[in-house]
Amino acid sequence: MCFVGILYIIVGKIAHTKFVNAKEAMLSEHTIAAKFNEADVEDKGSINLEQFEIMTKSLGMELEKREVEIAFLEIPKVSDKEDRITLESFKNWWTKADTLDFV
């Protein structure tokens, strides 16, 4: 069990570095909103983990599956019953990405 924890810490730190680098590319708020809306194929105003993974790739981030999962876990969800994030919660998280620990 301890090994799994250590593994997630390492993966989290790698994901954090990738997100900081992507943020430094200074993607505009308009670009982020457009990519989010493209990923929201159900037009619900929110996206799930699979759509989040597609969006991160479209934003130019090359993340491993575990890195995507860890990042998605950090973002506040629509509700306890729905494992989805809104554009607003993503943008709030994105602007704080350089200070996140991911662990």
Backbone as JSON Lines, residues from 0, in Angstrom:
{"i":0,"aa":"M","n":[0.82,-1.19,0.0],"ca":[0.0,0.0,0.0],"c":[0.87,1.26,0.0]}
{"i":1,"aa":"C","n":[1.96,1.19,0.74],"ca":[2.87,2.33,0.81],"c":[3.48,2.61,-0.58]}
{"i":2,"aa":"F","n":[3.78,1.55,-1.32],"ca":[4.34,1.69,-2.66],"c":[3.38,2.47,-3.57]}
{"i":3,"aa":"V","n":[2.08,2.15,-3.47],"ca":[1.08,2.84,-4.3],"c":[1.07,4.32,-3.96]}
{"i":4,"aa":"G","n":[1.14,4.65,-2.68],"ca":[1.17,6.05,-2.27],"c":[2.37,6.79,-2.83]}
{"i":5,"aa":"I","n":[3.52,6.17,-2.74],"ca":[4.75,6.77,-3.26],"c":[4.65,6.95,-4.78]}
{"i":6,"aa":"L","n":[4.1,5.94,-5.45],"ca":[3.92,6.01,-6.89],"c":[3.04,7.2,-7.27]}
{"i":7,"aa":"Y","n":[1.94,7.39,-6.54],"ca":[1.05,8.51,-6.85],"c":[1.69,9.86,-6.56]}
{"i":8,"aa":"I","n":[2.55,9.93,-5.57],"ca":[3.27,11.18,-5.3],"c":[4.18,11.51,-6.48]}
{"i":9,"aa":"I","n":[4.91,10.52,-6.95],"ca":[5.83,10.73,-8.08],"c":[5.06,11.12,-9.34]}
{"i":10,"aa":"V","n":[4.01,10.37,-9.65],"ca":[3.2,10.67,-10.83],"c":[2.58,12.06,-10.7]}
{"i":11,"aa":"G","n":[2.12,12.4,-9.5],"ca":[1.51,13.71,-9.27],"c":[2.48,14.84,-9.52]}
{"i":12,"aa":"K","n":[3.7,14.68,-9.07],"ca":[4.7,15.73,-9.27],"c":[5.04,15.89,-10.75]}
{"i":13,"aa":"I","n":[5.11,14.78,-11.48],"ca":[5.36,14.86,-12.92],"c":[4.21,15.57,-13.62]}
{"i":14,"aa":"A","n":[2.97,15.2,-13.26],"ca":[1.79,15.85,-13.85],"c":[1.79,17.33,-13.54]}
{"i":15,"aa":"H","n":[2.14,17.69,-12.32],"ca":[2.19,19.1,-11.91],"c":[3.15,19.87,-12.81]}
{"i":16,"aa":"T","n":[4.32,19.32,-13.05],"ca":[5.3,19.98,-13.9],"c":[4.76,20.18,-15.31]}
{"i":17,"aa":"K","n":[4.08,19.17,-15.84],"ca":[3.53,19.29,-17.19],"c":[2.44,20.36,-17.26]}
{"i":18,"aa":"F","n":[1.59,20.43,-16.22],"ca":[0.56,21.45,-16.22],"c":[1.15,22.85,-16.09]}
{"i":19,"aa":"V","n":[2.16,23.01,-15.28],"ca":[2.81,24.31,-15.14],"c":[3.42,24.72,-16.47]}
{"i":20,"aa":"N","n":[4.07,23.79,-17.15],"ca":[4.67,24.1,-18.45],"c":[3.6,24.5,-19.47]}
{"i":21,"aa":"A","n":[2.47,23.81,-19.46],"ca":[1.38,24.14,-20.37],"c":[0.82,25.51,-20.04]}
{"i":22,"aa":"K","n":[0.68,25.8,-18.76],"ca":[0.16,27.1,-18.36],"c":[1.1,28.21,-18.81]}
{"i":23,"aa":"E","n":[2.4,27.95,-18.7],"ca":[3.38,28.94,-19.11],"c":[3.32,29.22,-20.6]}
{"i":24,"aa":"A","n":[2.73,28.31,-21.36],"ca":[2.55,28.54,-22.79],"c":[1.52,29.64,-23.01]}
{"i":25,"aa":"M","n":[0.87,30.06,-21.91],"ca":[-0.08,31.16,-21.88],"c":[-1.24,30.96,-22.87]}
{"i":26,"aa":"L","n":[-1.91,29.88,-22.68],"ca":[-3.12,29.65,-23.45],"c":[-4.15,30.69,-23.02]}
{"i":27,"aa":"S","n":[-4.79,31.3,-23.98],"ca":[-5.77,32.33,-23.65],"c":[-7.01,31.72,-23.03]}
{"i":28,"aa":"E","n":[-7.74,32.53,-22.3],"ca":[-8.99,32.08,-21.69],"c":[-9.97,31.66,-22.78]}
{"i":29,"aa":"H","n":[-9.94,32.35,-23.9],"ca":[-10.81,32.01,-25.03],"c":[-10.47,30.63,-25.59]}
{"i":30,"aa":"T","n":[-9.18,30.34,-25.72],"ca":[-8.75,29.04,-26.23],"c":[-9.17,27.93,-25.28]}
{"i":31,"aa":"I","n":[-8.98,28.15,-23.99],"ca":[-9.35,27.14,-23.0],"c":[-10.86,26.89,-23.05]}
{"i":32,"aa":"A","n":[-11.64,27.96,-23.13],"ca":[-13.1,27.81,-23.21],"c":[-13.51,27.07,-24.47]}
{"i":33,"aa":"A","n":[-12.86,27.39,-25.59],"ca":[-13.19,26.73,-26.85],"c":[-12.87,25.23,-26.78]}
{"i":34,"aa":"K","n":[-11.72,24.88,-26.22],"ca":[-11.34,23.47,-26.1],"c":[-12.26,22.74,-25.13]}
{"i":35,"aa":"F","n":[-12.67,23.41,-24.06],"ca":[-13.6,22.81,-23.1],"c":[-14.93,22.52,-23.8]}
{"i":36,"aa":"N","n":[-15.43,23.5,-24.56],"ca":[-16.7,23.33,-25.26],"c":[-16.63,22.23,-26.32]}
{"i":37,"aa":"E","n":[-15.49,22.09,-26.96],"ca":[-15.3,20.99,-27.92],"c":[-15.37,19.64,-27.22]}
{"i":38,"aa":"A","n":[-14.78,19.56,-26.02],"ca":[-14.77,18.3,-25.27],"c":[-16.15,17.97,-24.71]}
{"i":39,"aa":"D","n":[-16.97,19.0,-24.49],"ca":[-18.31,18.82,-23.93],"c":[-19.28,18.42,-25.05]}
{"i":40,"aa":"V","n":[-19.08,17.22,-25.57],"ca":[-19.87,16.76,-26.71],"c":[-21.35,16.56,-26.36]}
{"i":41,"aa":"E","n":[-21.66,16.38,-25.08],"ca":[-23.05,16.19,-24.67],"c":[-23.74,17.52,-24.41]}
{"i":42,"aa":"D","n":[-22.99,18.62,-24.51],"ca":[-23.51,19.98,-24.3],"c":[-24.2,20.11,-22.94]}
{"i":43,"aa":"K","n":[-23.56,19.57,-21.9],"ca":[-24.09,19.65,-20.55],"c":[-23.51,20.81,-19.75]}
{"i":44,"aa":"G","n":[-22.49,21.44,-20.29],"ca":[-21.82,22.51,-19.55],"c":[-20.8,21.95,-18.57]}
{"i":45,"aa":"S","n":[-20.52,20.65,-18.69],"ca":[-19.54,20.0,-17.83],"c":[-18.96,18.81,-18.59]}
{"i":46,"aa":"I","n":[-17.78,18.37,-18.16],"ca":[-17.13,17.24,-18.82],"c":[-16.74,16.17,-17.8]}
{"i":47,"aa":"N","n":[-16.65,14.94,-18.28],"ca":[-16.24,13.83,-17.43],"c":[-14.74,13.57,-17.62]}
{"i":48,"aa":"L","n":[-14.24,12.54,-16.97],"ca":[-12.81,12.22,-17.04],"c":[-12.33,11.96,-18.47]}
{"i":49,"aa":"E","n":[-13.08,11.18,-19.22],"ca":[-12.67,10.87,-20.6],"c":[-12.61,12.14,-21.45]}
{"i":50,"aa":"Q","n":[-13.6,13.01,-21.3],"ca":[-13.61,14.26,-22.05],"c":[-12.49,15.19,-21.58]}
{"i":51,"aa":"F","n":[-12.2,15.15,-20.28],"ca":[-11.09,15.94,-19.73],"c":[-9.77,15.5,-20.35]}
{"i":52,"aa":"E","n":[-9.6,14.19,-20.51],"ca":[-8.38,13.67,-21.13],"c":[-8.26,14.15,-22.58]}
{"i":53,"aa":"I","n":[-9.35,14.14,-23.31],"ca":[-9.36,14.63,-24.68],"c":[-9.0,16.12,-24.71]}
{"i":54,"aa":"M","n":[-9.58,16.88,-23.78],"ca":[-9.32,18.31,-23.74],"c":[-7.85,18.6,-23.43]}
{"i":55,"aa":"T","n":[-7.26,17.86,-22.48],"ca":[-5.86,18.12,-22.15],"c":[-4.96,17.86,-23.36]}
{"i":56,"aa":"K","n":[-5.28,16.82,-24.11],"ca":[-4.5,16.54,-25.32],"c":[-4.66,17.66,-26.34]}
{"i":57,"aa":"S","n":[-5.9,18.16,-26.48],"ca":[-6.13,19.23,-27.45],"c":[-5.45,20.54,-27.03]}
{"i":58,"aa":"L","n":[-5.17,20.67,-25.73],"ca":[-4.44,21.84,-25.23],"c":[-2.92,21.66,-25.34]}
{"i":59,"aa":"G","n":[-2.51,20.51,-25.88],"ca":[-1.09,20.27,-26.1],"c":[-0.37,19.6,-24.95]}
{"i":60,"aa":"M","n":[-1.11,19.08,-23.99],"ca":[-0.49,18.41,-22.85],"c":[-0.42,16.92,-23.1]}
{"i":61,"aa":"E","n":[0.76,16.38,-23.03],"ca":[0.95,14.94,-23.2],"c":[1.05,14.31,-21.83]}
{"i":62,"aa":"L","n":[-0.08,13.84,-21.31],"ca":[-0.14,13.27,-19.97],"c":[-0.42,11.78,-20.02]}
{"i":63,"aa":"E","n":[0.17,11.06,-19.09],"ca":[-0.14,9.64,-18.93],"c":[-1.54,9.54,-18.31]}
{"i":64,"aa":"K","n":[-2.16,8.37,-18.45],"ca":[-3.51,8.15,-17.91],"c":[-3.58,8.49,-16.42]}
{"i":65,"aa":"R","n":[-2.62,8.04,-15.64],"ca":[-2.62,8.32,-14.2],"c":[-2.49,9.8,-13.92]}
{"i":66,"aa":"E","n":[-1.71,10.5,-14.72],"ca":[-1.55,11.94,-14.52],"c":[-2.87,12.66,-14.77]}
{"i":67,"aa":"V","n":[-3.59,12.24,-15.79],"ca":[-4.9,12.82,-16.09],"c":[-5.85,12.57,-14.93]}
{"i":68,"aa":"E","n":[-5.84,11.34,-14.42],"ca":[-6.73,10.98,-13.31],"c":[-6.44,11.81,-12.06]}
{"i":69,"aa":"I","n":[-5.17,11.97,-11.75],"ca":[-4.78,12.75,-10.56],"c":[-5.2,14.21,-10.73]}
{"i":70,"aa":"A","n":[-4.97,14.78,-11.9],"ca":[-5.36,16.16,-12.15],"c":[-6.87,16.31,-12.03]}
{"i":71,"aa":"F","n":[-7.61,15.38,-12.6],"ca":[-9.08,15.44,-12.58],"c":[-9.59,15.36,-11.14]}
{"i":72,"aa":"L","n":[-8.94,14.56,-10.31],"ca":[-9.34,14.45,-8.91],"c":[-9.18,15.76,-8.15]}
{"i":73,"aa":"E","n":[-8.24,16.59,-8.57],"ca":[-7.97,17.86,-7.89],"c":[-9.03,18.93,-8.16]}
{"i":74,"aa":"I","n":[-9.77,18.78,-9.24],"ca":[-10.73,19.82,-9.65],"c":[-12.08,19.56,-8.99]}
{"i":75,"aa":"P","n":[-12.68,20.6,-8.37],"ca":[-14.0,20.42,-7.76],"c":[-15.04,19.95,-8.78]}
{"i":76,"aa":"K","n":[-15.87,19.02,-8.36],"ca":[-16.88,18.41,-9.24],"c":[-18.21,19.15,-9.15]}
{"i":77,"aa":"V","n":[-19.08,18.89,-10.14],"ca":[-20.41,19.48,-10.2],"c":[-21.19,19.14,-8.94]}
{"i":78,"aa":"S","n":[-21.13,17.87,-8.54],"ca":[-21.8,17.41,-7.33],"c":[-21.15,16.11,-6.87]}
{"i":79,"aa":"D","n":[-21.54,15.66,-5.68],"ca":[-20.99,14.39,-5.18],"c":[-21.45,13.21,-6.03]}
{"i":80,"aa":"K","n":[-22.6,13.36,-6.67],"ca":[-23.17,12.27,-7.46],"c":[-22.67,12.25,-8.9]}
{"i":81,"aa":"E","n":[-22.22,13.39,-9.38],"ca":[-21.74,13.48,-10.77],"c":[-20.25,13.74,-10.78]}
{"i":82,"aa":"D","n":[-19.51,12.88,-11.43],"ca":[-18.06,13.02,-11.53],"c":[-17.73,13.83,-12.78]}
{"i":83,"aa":"R","n":[-18.15,15.1,-12.76],"ca":[-17.97,15.99,-13.9],"c":[-17.46,17.34,-13.38]}
{"i":84,"aa":"I","n":[-16.76,18.06,-14.24],"ca":[-16.28,19.39,-13.89],"c":[-16.84,20.42,-14.86]}
{"i":85,"aa":"T","n":[-17.01,21.63,-14.37],"ca":[-17.48,22.73,-15.21],"c":[-16.28,23.53,-15.74]}
{"i":86,"aa":"L","n":[-16.56,24.35,-16.72],"ca":[-15.51,25.23,-17.24],"c":[-15.01,26.15,-16.13]}
{"i":87,"aa":"E","n":[-15.92,26.66,-15.34],"ca":[-15.55,27.58,-14.25],"c":[-14.62,26.89,-13.25]}
{"i":88,"aa":"S","n":[-14.96,25.65,-12.84],"ca":[-14.1,24.96,-11.88],"c":[-12.75,24.63,-12.51]}
{"i":89,"aa":"F","n":[-12.74,24.31,-13.81],"ca":[-11.47,24.05,-14.49],"c":[-10.63,25.32,-14.53]}
{"i":90,"aa":"K","n":[-11.23,26.45,-14.91],"ca":[-10.47,27.7,-14.99],"c":[-9.93,28.11,-13.62]}
{"i":91,"aa":"N","n":[-10.73,27.95,-12.57],"ca":[-10.24,28.26,-11.22],"c":[-9.04,27.39,-10.86]}
{"i":92,"aa":"W","n":[-9.15,26.12,-11.17],"ca":[-8.06,25.2,-10.9],"c":[-6.84,25.53,-11.76]}
{"i":93,"aa":"W","n":[-7.08,25.83,-13.02],"ca":[-6.0,26.12,-13.97],"c":[-5.18,27.32,-13.52]}
{"i":94,"aa":"T","n":[-5.85,28.35,-13.04],"ca":[-5.13,29.56,-12.62],"c":[-4.32,29.32,-11.35]}
{"i":95,"aa":"K","n":[-4.66,28.28,-10.62],"ca":[-3.92,27.95,-9.4],"c":[-2.94,26.8,-9.64]}
{"i":96,"aa":"A","n":[-2.82,26.31,-10.85],"ca":[-2.04,25.1,-11.15],"c":[-0.57,25.24,-10.76]}
{"i":97,"aa":"D","n":[-0.03,26.43,-10.81],"ca":[1.41,26.55,-10.47],"c":[1.65,26.47,-8.98]}
{"i":98,"aa":"T","n":[0.59,26.55,-8.17],"ca":[0.79,26.44,-6.72],"c":[0.28,25.13,-6.17]}
{"i":99,"aa":"L","n":[-0.3,24.27,-7.01],"ca":[-0.83,23.0,-6.53],"c":[0.28,22.01,-6.25]}
{"i":100,"aa":"D","n":[0.0,21.11,-5.34],"ca":[0.95,20.06,-4.99],"c":[0.67,18.77,-5.71]}
{"i":101,"aa":"F","n":[-0.58,18.5,-6.07],"ca":[-1.01,17.26,-6.7],"c":[-0.84,16.06,-5.78]}
{"i":102,"aa":"V","n":[-0.52,16.29,-4.54],"ca":[-0.4,15.17,-3.58],"c":[-0.96,15.58,-2.25]}
